Amino acid sequence: MPVELSVRRVGVSDASLLAGLHRGCFAQAWDAAAMTQLAASPDVLCLIGEVADGAANIAAGFMIARKAEDEAEILSFGVTPSFRNLGLGRILLKTTMAVLRANGTKRLFLEVKEGNEEALRLYRSFGGEAVGRRQRYYGDGADAAILSLAL
């Protein structure tokens, strides 16, 4: 039986939920105060991805992107480990691209930890191309690949 996935736009009232999802995905998590500040910005798009579980939906992933002029960047994006490989990341990225495109965005940038092959495959499947590298970008000293997606 296929899993039912959905995405919804969220705001300041969901900052704690965003922080919890971030904590479930990353060792160095952003707190609710940081999420509140991001969600309050008119240039920031915050989405939550959900998985249907009977009559309820379970928040299982998120996307945070910031738009500037006709470009945007993904600030953070993740799916909690127990809900990976269901297609939620793909739907979050696809929804983000559609919303940004509808708002005049021409190009979307993102950094991904080198060696994160799953994320790199996802971005490349949408046409993402490597355009640079940030040395020692992550707290553990790992480099980040900079990718660009034409919208």
DOKE-651103 format. One line per field, with one value per residue (C-alpha): residue in three letters; y, z, x; residue number from 1. Coordinates in Angstrom, 2 decimals, always signed. Layout:
// residues N
res <- (ala; ...)
Y <- (Y; ...)
Z <- (Z; ...)
X <- (X; ...)
n <- (NUM; ...)
// end
This chain:
// residues 151
res <- (met; pro; val; glu; leu; ser; val; arg; arg; val; gly; val; ser; asp; ala; ser; leu; leu; ala; gly; leu; his; arg; gly; cys; phe; ala; gln; ala; trp; asp; ala; ala; ala; met; thr; gln; leu; ala; ala; ser; pro; asp; val; leu; cys; leu; ile; gly; glu; val; ala; asp; gly; ala; ala; asn; ile; ala; ala; gly; phe; met; ile; ala; arg; lys; ala; glu; asp; glu; ala; glu; ile; leu; ser; phe; gly; val; thr; pro; ser; phe; arg; asn; leu; gly; leu; gly; arg; ile; leu; leu; lys; thr; thr; met; ala; val; leu; arg; ala; asn; gly; thr; lys; arg; leu; phe; leu; glu; val; lys; glu; gly; asn; glu; glu; ala; leu; arg; leu; tyr; arg; ser; phe; gly; gly; glu; ala; val; gly; arg; arg; gln; arg; tyr; tyr; gly; asp; gly; ala; asp; ala; ala; ile; leu; ser; leu; ala; leu)
Y <- (+0.00; +3.40; +5.87; +9.13; +12.15; +15.84; +19.18; +22.33; +25.81; +26.81; +29.96; +31.26; +29.18; +26.04; +27.11; +24.51; +21.78; +22.89; +22.89; +19.37; +18.11; +19.79; +18.16; +14.78; +15.23; +16.99; +16.79; +20.58; +21.58; +25.01; +25.96; +27.32; +30.92; +30.55; +28.93; +31.72; +34.32; +32.48; +31.81; +35.47; +36.66; +37.41; +36.15; +32.71; +29.73; +27.09; +23.80; +20.70; +17.29; +14.85; +11.14; +9.93; +7.56; +6.58; +9.67; +11.78; +13.15; +12.81; +15.65; +13.87; +16.40; +20.07; +22.58; +26.11; +28.29; +32.01; +34.09; +37.15; +38.85; +36.09; +33.58; +31.44; +29.18; +26.18; +26.99; +23.60; +20.50; +17.13; +14.07; +12.28; +8.93; +6.68; +8.28; +8.38; +6.60; +7.18; +10.04; +12.85; +14.62; +14.56; +16.07; +18.76; +19.75; +19.65; +21.80; +24.28; +24.62; +25.18; +27.83; +29.68; +29.47; +30.92; +33.81; +34.68; +32.71; +31.62; +29.68; +27.71; +27.12; +24.67; +23.24; +19.55; +17.69; +15.94; +12.23; +12.60; +10.55; +10.26; +14.04; +14.53; +11.99; +13.78; +17.21; +15.86; +14.12; +17.60; +18.90; +20.20; +20.92; +21.43; +25.06; +25.28; +24.02; +25.38; +23.98; +22.90; +24.25; +21.82; +21.64; +18.32; +19.85; +18.29; +20.21; +21.24; +20.93; +23.94; +22.96; +25.07; +24.21; +26.21; +26.82)
Z <- (+0.00; -0.97; +1.77; +1.72; +1.87; +2.09; +2.43; +4.09; +4.50; +8.11; +10.05; +13.43; +15.33; +14.08; +15.16; +17.94; +15.54; +13.00; +15.75; +16.80; +13.23; +12.80; +16.02; +14.71; +11.56; +12.67; +15.60; +15.62; +15.66; +15.39; +18.34; +18.39; +18.67; +15.44; +13.74; +14.94; +13.45; +10.13; +9.93; +10.68; +7.66; +4.58; +2.38; +4.02; +2.94; +5.65; +4.76; +6.78; +5.16; +6.72; +6.50; +6.95; +9.88; +10.02; +10.84; +11.76; +9.94; +11.40; +10.79; +9.37; +7.36; +6.67; +4.20; +4.90; +1.93; +1.62; -1.49; -2.55; -5.81; -8.44; -6.55; -3.49; -1.24; +0.82; +4.38; +5.83; +4.63; +6.23; +6.76; +10.10; +9.86; +10.45; +7.52; +4.94; +1.58; +1.31; -1.17; +1.32; +0.56; -3.15; -2.51; -0.22; -2.84; -5.68; -3.71; -2.77; -6.40; -7.52; -4.87; -5.59; -9.36; -8.97; -7.02; -9.76; -8.60; -11.45; -9.58; -6.34; -4.52; -1.78; +0.06; +0.79; +2.83; +0.57; +0.83; +1.38; -1.74; -1.09; -1.01; -4.00; -6.03; -5.11; -6.16; -9.36; -10.25; -10.46; -12.63; -9.87; -10.95; -8.84; -9.04; -6.17; -2.87; +0.66; +2.50; +6.11; +5.96; +8.53; +12.22; +11.79; +9.18; +6.17; +2.93; +1.30; -2.39; -3.70; -6.16; -8.36; -9.79; -12.64; -11.97)
X <- (+0.00; +1.48; +2.30; +0.36; +2.68; +1.80; +3.55; +2.27; +3.62; +4.24; +5.00; +6.07; +3.51; +5.31; +8.82; +9.02; +7.93; +10.55; +13.21; +12.20; +12.43; +15.81; +17.02; +15.84; +17.93; +21.11; +23.52; +23.95; +20.31; +18.75; +16.55; +13.00; +14.26; +16.25; +13.26; +10.97; +13.29; +13.45; +9.71; +8.97; +10.95; +8.85; +11.72; +11.88; +9.81; +9.23; +7.59; +6.82; +6.41; +4.00; +3.30; -0.29; -0.79; -4.43; -6.47; -3.43; -0.41; +3.07; +5.53; +8.56; +10.57; +11.12; +12.50; +13.70; +14.66; +15.39; +14.68; +16.68; +15.73; +15.50; +17.65; +17.07; +19.07; +18.11; +19.10; +18.21; +16.40; +15.90; +13.75; +13.88; +15.69; +12.67; +10.82; +13.61; +13.31; +9.55; +9.85; +9.19; +12.48; +11.64; +8.18; +9.62; +12.20; +9.67; +7.20; +9.93; +10.98; +7.37; +6.65; +9.89; +9.38; +5.86; +7.40; +9.90; +12.92; +15.18; +17.89; +18.09; +21.39; +22.22; +25.17; +25.41; +27.98; +30.44; +29.84; +26.08; +25.38; +21.65; +21.21; +23.52; +21.50; +18.26; +19.54; +21.07; +17.80; +16.25; +19.09; +21.35; +24.90; +28.00; +29.14; +31.60; +32.86; +33.14; +36.13; +35.55; +31.98; +30.58; +31.41; +33.20; +35.52; +33.79; +33.57; +30.31; +29.52; +27.59; +24.90; +22.67; +19.26; +17.74; +14.05)
n <- (1; 2; 3; 4; 5; 6; 7; 8; 9; 10; 11; 12; 13; 14; 15; 16; 17; 18; 19; 20; 21; 22; 23; 24; 25; 26; 27; 28; 29; 30; 31; 32; 33; 34; 35; 36; 37; 38; 39; 40; 41; 42; 43; 44; 45; 46; 47; 48; 49; 50; 51; 52; 53; 54; 55; 56; 57; 58; 59; 60; 61; 62; 63; 64; 65; 66; 67; 68; 69; 70; 71; 72; 73; 74; 75; 76; 77; 78; 79; 80; 81; 82; 83; 84; 85; 86; 87; 88; 89; 90; 91; 92; 93; 94; 95; 96; 97; 98; 99; 100; 101; 102; 103; 104; 105; 106; 107; 108; 109; 110; 111; 112; 113; 114; 115; 116; 117; 118; 119; 120; 121; 122; 123; 124; 125; 126; 127; 128; 129; 130; 131; 132; 133; 134; 135; 136; 137; 138; 139; 140; 141; 142; 143; 144; 145; 146; 147; 148; 149; 150; 151)
// end
